[in-house]
Amino acid sequence: MNKPINEMTFEEAFKELEQAVKKIDNGEETLESTITAFERSTKLKLHCEKKLQEAKMKIEKIIQDSDGAISIEKVKESL
């Protein structure tokens, strides 16, 4: 049984997405299972994008001033 996507880490979702794409590209799936894999892959892609956006919002930008002082600035949310 596949793990629910909303419980996956970015790495888990990305790995499953890669595997699904390989199977689809290699023609290892029946038409019905290809459609099911494509649907899940679409959800995995969206989950990965969400996780990346969340990580982006947490990143702190380090800025060095002309006098050499370093300050930390939160990345502004784009949503």
TORKOL-786660 format. One line per field, with one value per atom (N, C-alpha, C): residue in one letter; atom name; residue number from 1; x, y, z. Coordinates in nm, 4 decimals, decimal comma, always signed. Atoms other than C-alpha are relative to their C-alpha. Example, Ala and Ser with C-alpha at 12.3 -4.5 7.8 and 13.67 -1.06 7.14 Angstrom:
BEGIN
lummar c(A/A/A/S/S/S)
marmar c(N/CA/C/N/CA/C)
tike c(1/1/1/2/2/2)
xx c(+0,0890/+1,2300/+0,0900/-0,0820/+1,3670/-0,0770)
yy c(-0,1190/-0,4500/+0,1200/-0,1190/-0,1060/+0,1090)
zz c(+0,0000/+0,7800/+0,0000/-0,0060/+0,7140/+0,0730)
***
This chain:
BEGIN
lummar c(M/M/M/N/N/N/K/K/K/P/P/P/I/I/I/N/N/N/E/E/E/M/M/M/T/T/T/F/F/F/E/E/E/E/E/E/A/A/A/F/F/F/K/K/K/E/E/E/L/L/L/E/E/E/Q/Q/Q/A/A/A/V/V/V/K/K/K/K/K/K/I/I/I/D/D/D/N/N/N/G/G/G/E/E/E/E/E/E/T/T/T/L/L/L/E/E/E/S/S/S/T/T/T/I/I/I/T/T/T/A/A/A/F/F/F/E/E/E/R/R/R/S/S/S/T/T/T/K/K/K/L/L/L/K/K/K/L/L/L/H/H/H/C/C/C/E/E/E/K/K/K/K/K/K/L/L/L/Q/Q/Q/E/E/E/A/A/A/K/K/K/M/M/M/K/K/K/I/I/I/E/E/E/K/K/K/I/I/I/I/I/I/Q/Q/Q/D/D/D/S/S/S/D/D/D/G/G/G/A/A/A/I/I/I/S/S/S/I/I/I/E/E/E/K/K/K/V/V/V/K/K/K/E/E/E/S/S/S/L/L/L)
marmar c(N/CA/C/N/CA/C/N/CA/C/N/CA/C/N/CA/C/N/CA/C/N/CA/C/N/CA/C/N/CA/C/N/CA/C/N/CA/C/N/CA/C/N/CA/C/N/CA/C/N/CA/C/N/CA/C/N/CA/C/N/CA/C/N/CA/C/N/CA/C/N/CA/C/N/CA/C/N/CA/C/N/CA/C/N/CA/C/N/CA/C/N/CA/C/N/CA/C/N/CA/C/N/CA/C/N/CA/C/N/CA/C/N/CA/C/N/CA/C/N/CA/C/N/CA/C/N/CA/C/N/CA/C/N/CA/C/N/CA/C/N/CA/C/N/CA/C/N/CA/C/N/CA/C/N/CA/C/N/CA/C/N/CA/C/N/CA/C/N/CA/C/N/CA/C/N/CA/C/N/CA/C/N/CA/C/N/CA/C/N/CA/C/N/CA/C/N/CA/C/N/CA/C/N/CA/C/N/CA/C/N/CA/C/N/CA/C/N/CA/C/N/CA/C/N/CA/C/N/CA/C/N/CA/C/N/CA/C/N/CA/C/N/CA/C/N/CA/C/N/CA/C/N/CA/C/N/CA/C/N/CA/C/N/CA/C/N/CA/C/N/CA/C/N/CA/C)
tike c(1/1/1/2/2/2/3/3/3/4/4/4/5/5/5/6/6/6/7/7/7/8/8/8/9/9/9/10/10/10/11/11/11/12/12/12/13/13/13/14/14/14/15/15/15/16/16/16/17/17/17/18/18/18/19/19/19/20/20/20/21/21/21/22/22/22/23/23/23/24/24/24/25/25/25/26/26/26/27/27/27/28/28/28/29/29/29/30/30/30/31/31/31/32/32/32/33/33/33/34/34/34/35/35/35/36/36/36/37/37/37/38/38/38/39/39/39/40/40/40/41/41/41/42/42/42/43/43/43/44/44/44/45/45/45/46/46/46/47/47/47/48/48/48/49/49/49/50/50/50/51/51/51/52/52/52/53/53/53/54/54/54/55/55/55/56/56/56/57/57/57/58/58/58/59/59/59/60/60/60/61/61/61/62/62/62/63/63/63/64/64/64/65/65/65/66/66/66/67/67/67/68/68/68/69/69/69/70/70/70/71/71/71/72/72/72/73/73/73/74/74/74/75/75/75/76/76/76/77/77/77/78/78/78/79/79/79)
xx c(+0,0846/+0,0000/+0,0884/-0,0758/+0,1296/-0,0285/+0,0132/+0,1916/-0,0808/+0,0741/-0,0517/+0,0962/-0,0915/+0,1099/+0,0205/-0,0124/+0,0370/+0,0865/-0,0870/+0,2436/+0,1446/-0,1330/+0,5472/+0,0909/-0,0999/+0,8658/+0,0221/-0,0328/+0,9904/+0,0765/-0,0854/+1,2510/-0,0788/+0,0830/+0,9978/-0,0880/+0,0897/+0,7572/+0,0779/-0,0803/+1,0315/+0,0501/-0,0477/+1,1716/-0,1121/+0,1128/+0,8279/-0,0369/+0,0302/+0,7668/+0,0987/-0,1022/+1,0953/-0,0255/+0,0260/+1,0105/-0,1222/+0,1216/+0,6631/+0,0278/-0,0332/+0,8009/+0,0800/-0,0787/+1,0550/-0,0887/+0,0905/+0,7831/-0,0876/+0,0854/+0,5579/+0,0812/-0,0862/+0,8444/+0,0418/-0,0450/+0,9541/-0,1138/+0,1148/+0,6035/-0,0218/+0,0118/+0,6106/-0,1397/+0,1323/+0,2508/-0,1079/+0,1168/-0,0862/-0,0601/+0,0633/-0,3013/-0,0680/+0,0716/-0,5162/+0,0971/-0,0961/-0,2184/+0,0819/-0,0692/-0,0477/-0,0822/+0,0876/-0,3482/+0,0009/-0,0045/-0,3517/+0,1338/-0,1337/+0,0250/+0,0136/-0,0057/-0,0131/-0,0755/+0,0783/-0,2840/+0,0773/-0,0766/-0,0715/+0,1251/-0,1200/+0,2363/-0,0305/+0,0407/+0,0492/-0,0136/+0,0141/-0,0369/+0,1365/-0,1353/+0,3239/+0,0745/-0,0650/+0,4497/-0,0483/+0,0549/+0,2164/+0,0492/-0,0496/+0,3246/+0,1460/-0,1407/+0,6923/+0,0117/-0,0014/+0,6256/-0,0379/+0,0427/+0,4465/+0,1128/-0,1101/+0,7353/+0,1149/-0,1061/+0,9864/-0,0366/+0,0456/+0,7786/+0,0109/-0,0121/+0,7639/+0,1457/-0,1428/+1,1411/+0,0527/-0,0431/+1,1934/-0,0371/+0,0454/+0,9920/+0,0821/-0,0777/+1,2163/+0,1454/-0,1405/+1,5432/+0,0275/-0,0409/+1,7235/+0,1100/-0,0952/+1,9162/+0,1078/-0,1111/+2,2596/+0,0518/-0,0432/+2,3598/+0,1249/-0,1219/+2,7062/-0,0001/-0,0032/+2,7154/+0,1365/-0,1256/+2,9855/+0,1101/-0,1005/+3,1597/+0,0358/-0,0332/+3,1725/-0,0941/+0,0943/+2,8892/-0,0977/+0,0920/+2,6662/-0,1319/+0,1323/+2,2937/-0,0815/+0,0854/+2,0237/-0,1382/+0,1303/+1,7028/-0,0871/+0,0937/+1,4029/-0,0427/+0,0510/+1,2968/-0,1475/+0,1395/+0,9659/-0,0861/+0,0945/+0,6678/-0,0555/+0,0524/+0,5492/-0,1453/+0,1390/+0,2042/-0,0954)
yy c(-0,1186/+0,0000/+0,1238/-0,1241/+0,3440/+0,0868/-0,0921/+0,5889/+0,1217/-0,1205/+0,8827/+0,1139/-0,1039/+1,1694/+0,1097/-0,1090/+1,4280/-0,0368/+0,0434/+1,2198/-0,0203/+0,0230/+1,1973/+0,1203/-0,1058/+1,3925/+0,0363/-0,0382/+1,5757/-0,1121/+0,1034/+1,3049/-0,1253/+0,1176/+1,0208/+0,0240/-0,0322/+1,1923/+0,0108/-0,0179/+1,2844/-0,1342/+0,1323/+0,9303/-0,0801/+0,0719/+0,7802/+0,0599/-0,0670/+1,0384/-0,0427/+0,0446/+0,9468/-0,1427/+0,1398/+0,5770/-0,0129/+0,0046/+0,6348/+0,0487/-0,0539/+0,8428/-0,1027/+0,1028/+0,5703/-0,1131/+0,1077/+0,3035/+0,0420/-0,0501/+0,5173/+0,0138/-0,0191/+0,6078/-0,1317/+0,1297/+0,2447/-0,0883/+0,0788/+0,1234/-0,1241/+0,1147/-0,1111/-0,0147/-0,0014/-0,0318/-0,0256/+0,0102/-0,1211/+0,1391/-0,1307/+0,1655/+0,0465/-0,0366/+0,1589/+0,0378/-0,0316/+0,1489/+0,1238/-0,1223/+0,4223/+0,1222/-0,1122/+0,6493/+0,0222/-0,0096/+0,5721/+0,0577/-0,0501/+0,6321/+0,1475/-0,1405/+0,9596/+0,0888/-0,0771/+1,0793/+0,0175/-0,0082/+0,9962/+0,0856/-0,0795/+1,1472/+0,1488/-0,1407/+1,4732/+0,0499/-0,0375/+1,4792/+0,0053/-0,0005/+1,3918/+0,1264/-0,1217/+1,6791/+0,1216/-0,1130/+1,9244/+0,0002/+0,0125/+1,7933/+0,0461/-0,0413/+1,8382/+0,1512/-0,1447/+2,1926/+0,0721/-0,0599/+2,2714/-0,0068/+0,0158/+2,1323/+0,0948/-0,0928/+2,3379/+0,1437/-0,1350/+2,6527/+0,0232/-0,0120/+2,5876/+0,0180/-0,0116/+2,5417/+0,1384/-0,1315/+2,8601/+0,1081/-0,0997/+3,0561/-0,0026/+0,0125/+2,9288/+0,0443/-0,0348/+3,0183/+0,1435/-0,1351/+3,3130/+0,0451/-0,0563/+3,5368/+0,0754/-0,0682/+3,6462/+0,1089/-0,1156/+3,9902/+0,0595/-0,0640/+4,1357/+0,1455/-0,1425/+4,5148/+0,0399/-0,0496/+4,7256/+0,0097/-0,0075/+4,7588/-0,1377/+0,1366/+4,3785/-0,0584/+0,0508/+4,3494/-0,0973/+0,1002/+4,0482/+0,0093/-0,0009/+4,0595/-0,1130/+0,1080/+3,7980/+0,0568/-0,0522/+3,8774/-0,1177/+0,1062/+3,6465/+0,0251/-0,0103/+3,5748/+0,0333/-0,0413/+3,7482/-0,1030/+0,0952/+3,5265/+0,0595/-0,0481/+3,5493/-0,0400/+0,0435/+3,4065/+0,1042)
zz c(+0,0000/+0,0000/+0,0000/+0,0068/-0,0891/+0,1214/-0,1120/+0,1912/-0,0456/+0,0381/+0,1925/-0,0331/+0,0480/+0,0030/+0,1037/-0,0971/+0,2727/+0,1210/-0,1089/+0,5177/-0,0463/+0,0559/+0,2871/+0,0190/+0,0038/+0,3159/-0,1463/+0,1373/+0,0086/-0,0686/+0,0581/-0,0479/-0,0382/+0,0293/-0,0286/-0,1228/+0,1115/-0,2661/-0,1304/+0,1205/-0,5126/-0,0530/+0,0406/-0,5152/-0,0662/+0,0590/-0,5805/-0,1353/+0,1262/-0,8519/-0,1083/+0,0960/-1,0225/-0,0474/+0,0342/-1,0105/-0,0907/+0,0816/-1,1545/-0,1414/+0,1322/-1,4407/-0,0803/+0,0691/-1,5254/-0,0505/+0,0395/-1,5316/-0,1173/+0,1079/-1,7499/-0,1283/+0,1178/-1,9858/-0,0635/+0,0499/-2,0168/-0,0491/+0,0435/-2,0919/+0,0836/-0,0895/-1,7917/+0,0598/-0,0611/-1,7005/-0,1049/+0,0871/-1,8484/-0,0132/+0,0188/-1,9730/+0,1279/-0,1226/-1,6597/+0,1123/-0,1066/-1,4228/-0,0341/+0,0408/-1,6262/+0,0373/-0,0357/-1,5753/+0,1510/-0,1469/-1,2021/+0,0456/-0,0356/-1,1816/-0,0355/+0,0408/-1,3710/+0,0979/-0,0974/-1,1318/+0,1301/-0,1248/-0,8275/-0,0204/+0,0286/-0,9924/+0,0003/-0,0005/-1,0427/+0,1435/-0,1417/-0,6719/+0,0683/-0,0563/-0,5818/-0,0410/+0,0496/-0,7987/+0,0778/-0,0754/-0,6268/+0,1446/-0,1372/-0,2854/+0,0074/+0,0024/-0,3776/-0,0151/+0,0179/-0,4986/+0,1291/-0,1274/-0,1710/+0,1021/-0,0954/+0,0352/-0,0329/+0,0402/-0,1663/+0,0346/-0,0337/-0,1185/+0,1509/-0,1456/+0,2570/+0,0415/-0,0318/+0,2659/-0,0393/+0,0468/+0,0651/+0,1002/-0,0964/+0,3180/+0,1290/-0,1230/+0,5977/-0,0170/+0,0257/+0,4301/+0,0424/-0,0387/+0,5746/-0,0948/+0,0940/+0,3424/+0,0794/-0,0673/+0,4630/-0,0926/+0,0775/+0,3449/+0,0639/-0,0506/+0,3760/-0,0455/+0,0293/+0,3988/-0,0542/+0,0566/+0,2349/+0,1051/-0,1061/+0,5738/+0,0553/-0,0421/+0,6118/+0,1029/-0,0996/+0,8638/-0,0666/+0,0521/+0,8170/+0,0747/-0,0614/+0,8787/-0,0607/+0,0468/+0,8405/-0,0259/+0,0405/+0,6571/-0,0436/+0,0402/+0,6268/-0,1448/+0,1358/+0,2695/+0,0081/-0,0031/+0,2054/-0,0690/+0,0584/+0,1343/-0,1283/+0,1271/-0,2236/-0,0208/+0,0134/-0,1566/+0,0501)
***
